[in-house]
Amino acid sequence: MAHPGTDTVDTPVDSPVHPSTTALRDPDGHDPSDVATSGLLRAPVSGDLELCYQTFGDPADEPLLLVMGLGGPLTWWDERLCRMLARRGFHVVRYDNRDAGRSTSVASPARRTAVVRTFLGLPTPVPYGMAELADDAVALLDHLDLPAAHVAGISMGGMIAQTLAINAPERVWSLSSLMSTTGRRAVGWQHPSLLAPLLSDTHVGRERTEEEDRDAYVRQSVRTWRLTGSPGWPLDDEALAQRARDTWDHGVNRAGTVRQMLAVLTAPDREPALREVGVPTLVLHGLADRMVHVSGGRATAAAVPDAELVLVEGLGHDVPLPLFGLVADALRRTADRAERPTR
């Protein structure tokens, strides 16, 4: 068992798989077919709202709920990582937040000017906030008949996971907050140069065909991910473009991303409430993160009692394949610090 504290990882973590077997096996060397994987499923959570989700592994294992960040579909939790987590004893559930992927799109106006106003601190009405996004996660657990789960979130997903641990502590066995922040404005800031690209990515071309719109999304995504990705493990443009194409094919909700931005920008400071979180907590952050400054991760770990802080040199705002093992081991280690849950 690892003791809570701060670890800095400053050397690349190499995949143990020989390059010739990479296409056939997961990064841990296993055949992908050894993990049971569901198709894409739908869960009614409230009113007309439905969430799209998928599971990996044995339902008898400890449930692990994976929460994605701003505008991100469930596919951004790489299926190879999901299978690695399943092999570590988790029943993995990944899902699309409302207004993302194939989950329900909220019927509410979404204007980029509202994001700018909120970013500047001006009062702006929002269709929903972080609490409602956390309520969606609770409703998904209810749908799956899970009294509680280990919960891990990336970026905005980390904010949702934190809010879930605060508002419904009985539903969370352990908390893993990756590349996220506390909501306090003085920490976890976004590099100012990223605001314009992010807002550009929410624009829908009125005069473009579907194919032209898809191509524009791919080009813009590659540019944005070049700015936010990990300098220690850079991807080539074709790999980034393929990820964007896969994202488009699963479902892109530009207006939904604007609404999610508003939820992030209007979220309250969670630090006082985080001091009351009583479950084992992991905070993992990259030292090269330009989307959410590492101060956000440090503040999260400082607020939650006995949290383990892992800082990774060269890591930006993504999870490179060579770090899948590090992330999977960290989540397993955090879950093992929890009291043994019973189903």
C-alpha positions, 0 to 999 in steps of 0.5 A: 500500500502506498502512503499518501504524499507527493510523487513526481514522475520525471522519466517516461514510462515505457510500454512493455509491449514489443512494437510488432505486437502493439496492433494485436495486444493492449499495452499490458501485453494482453489480448483485447478479447479477454475482457468482456465489453458491452455495446453502447447502452442508454440509461434514463436518468431524469425526465427526458435525459438519457446517458450513453454508457459502456462497461468493461469487465466482470460485473461482480468486480468493484465498480469504477465510474469514469467521468470525462471532461469538457466536450469529451465523449466516453471514447476519450477514455481509451478502451485499451486503458479501460481493459487494463483497469478491468484486468486490475479488478474493476468493473469499468463504466465509461459514459457520455456526460449530458451534452456530449457524445450520444447522451441527450443534448439539453434544449437551451441556447448556447452562445459563445458570448456568454462564455466570454462574459462568464470568463470576465466575471460578468453575471450570466444565466446558465442552463445547469451547473456542476451539481446537476452533472454530478446528479447525472452520475448518481442517476447512472449508478442508480440505473446500474443498481450500484450503491456506490463506486470508485470514481475517477474524473479527468479535467471537468470530469474531475470537478464532477467527481469531486462534487459527487464525493461532496454531495453524495459521499455515501456513493463514492468509495474512492476518488481520483481527480486527474488534471483538474482543480478545485474551482478556486479562481486563483488556482488551476487557471487556463492559459489565456492563449487557449480561450480563442481556440476552444471557442473556435472549436464550438463554432458550427459552419452555417454554409458547410456541408456535413463532410466540410464540417467534419473536416473543419472539426478535425483540423481545429481539434488537431490544432487545439490538441497540439497546444494542450497535449503532452510535450513529453509524449507528443502524437503526430498529426495523423494520430490526432486527426484519427482521434478527431475523426473517431470523436466526430463519428461517435458524436460531437455537440458543439452547443453542448460544449458551450453549456458545459463551459458555462458550468465549469466557469460558474462552479463554486470554490469546492476547497472548503467542502473538499476538506470534509471528503473522507475517502481515499483520494488520488490527485494526478496532474501533469507539470506541463498542463496548459489547460488546467495549471498544475496549481489546481492539482496541488490545491486539490491534494492540499484540501482533501485529507491524506490525498496522494499527489502524483505529478508527472514531468512532461505530461500535458492535458491528455493521457499518453498510451505509455502512461496507461500503466501508471494511471491504472496502477494509481487508480488500483492503489487508491481503491485498495486504500478504501474499506473493502466495499461489499455489493 
